[in-house]
Amino acid sequence: MTRPVTRPVTRLCDAEAVQPGRATLVWLSQTSSVILLRQTDGAIIGYRNACPHMGIELDWEPARLLTRDARFLRCTGHHALFELETGVCTQGPCEGDRLTRVPLRVEEGGVWMEG
């Protein structure tokens, strides 16, 4: 009999903390964080806070992660812009690359990261 493979799960925050039109930044360690976004349908998605251009953080201040119109995530280091829904870079030195999506689930009032 084979045992099912289980992946570690980490609770990131309360689901209600992820508000539409804002980016929520959750620190996993001193050097690693996750950006959480609430989509228009209410779903929550997440990306590693690392620009594909050089691996630097998009920003460490949540208020600066989104453009003023809240249509794109932005890397303040190199002014790259990323689509919220797909993480694809539409402008900047990494155009065509994408942010790394984080596997999430929302249950028991919390946002959980798998893996």
Buried (B, 14 or more C-beta within 10 A) or exposed (E): EEEEEEEEEEEBBEBEBBEEEBBBBBEBEEEEBBBBBBEEEEEBBBBBBBBBBEEEBBBEEBEEBBEEEBEBBBBBBBEBBBBBEEBBBEEBBBEEBBBEEBEBEBEEEBBBBEE
